[in-house]
Amino acid sequence: CFYNQRYFTKKHEWVELTDANKKQNEVRIGISDYAQRALGDVVYCELPSIGAKFKGDDTFATLESV
């Protein structure tokens, strides 16, 4: 994996390593430009606490839009 390389899911979410050299498995998450336009206004966002740990296909965030 390359530092700052984004990996996209089929659902337009992405994950990016924030510091590959520290090897602390920390990532930055987001959604694609397409998903942002398709969602419209986000009215609710639930994110995990900093330092929370997840595996594979675990659900860890929720977005609601109108």
C-alpha positions as CSV (number, residue, x, y, z in Angstrom):
1,C,0.0,0.0,0.0
2,F,1.2,3.5,-0.8
3,Y,1.0,6.4,1.7
4,N,-2.0,8.6,0.9
5,Q,-3.5,6.2,-1.5
6,R,-7.3,5.9,-1.3
7,Y,-9.1,2.6,-1.7
8,F,-12.8,2.9,-2.8
9,T,-15.7,0.5,-2.0
10,K,-18.5,-0.3,-4.4
11,K,-20.7,1.9,-2.2
12,H,-18.5,5.0,-2.9
13,E,-16.8,5.1,0.5
14,W,-13.1,5.4,0.8
15,V,-10.3,4.6,3.2
16,E,-6.8,6.1,3.2
17,L,-3.7,5.3,5.4
18,T,-2.8,8.5,7.3
19,D,0.8,7.5,8.2
20,A,2.1,4.2,6.8
21,N,5.5,4.7,8.5
22,K,4.1,4.6,12.1
23,K,2.3,1.3,11.3
24,Q,-0.5,2.1,13.8
25,N,-3.2,1.2,11.3
26,E,-4.7,4.6,11.5
27,V,-6.9,5.6,8.5
28,R,-8.9,8.5,7.2
29,I,-12.4,7.7,5.8
30,G,-14.8,9.5,3.5
31,I,-17.2,9.3,0.7
32,S,-16.7,10.0,-3.0
33,D,-17.8,13.2,-4.7
34,Y,-20.5,11.2,-6.4
35,A,-21.9,10.0,-3.1
36,Q,-21.8,13.6,-1.7
37,R,-23.9,14.9,-4.6
38,A,-26.3,11.9,-4.5
39,L,-26.9,12.2,-0.7
40,G,-27.7,15.9,-0.7
41,D,-27.8,17.6,2.7
42,V,-26.4,15.4,5.5
43,V,-28.6,15.8,8.6
44,Y,-27.0,13.2,10.9
45,C,-23.5,11.7,11.2
46,E,-22.4,9.2,13.8
47,L,-18.7,8.4,13.9
48,P,-16.7,6.1,16.2
49,S,-14.5,7.5,19.0
50,I,-10.9,8.2,18.2
51,G,-8.9,5.1,18.7
52,A,-11.8,2.6,18.1
53,K,-10.7,-0.5,16.3
54,F,-12.5,-2.4,13.5
55,K,-12.0,-5.4,11.2
56,G,-12.9,-6.1,7.6
57,D,-16.5,-5.3,6.8
58,D,-17.5,-3.9,10.3
59,T,-20.0,-1.1,10.1
60,F,-18.5,1.9,12.0
61,A,-20.3,5.0,10.8
62,T,-23.8,6.2,9.9
63,L,-24.9,9.1,7.6
64,E,-28.4,10.3,7.1
65,S,-29.5,12.8,4.5
66,V,-32.6,14.5,3.1
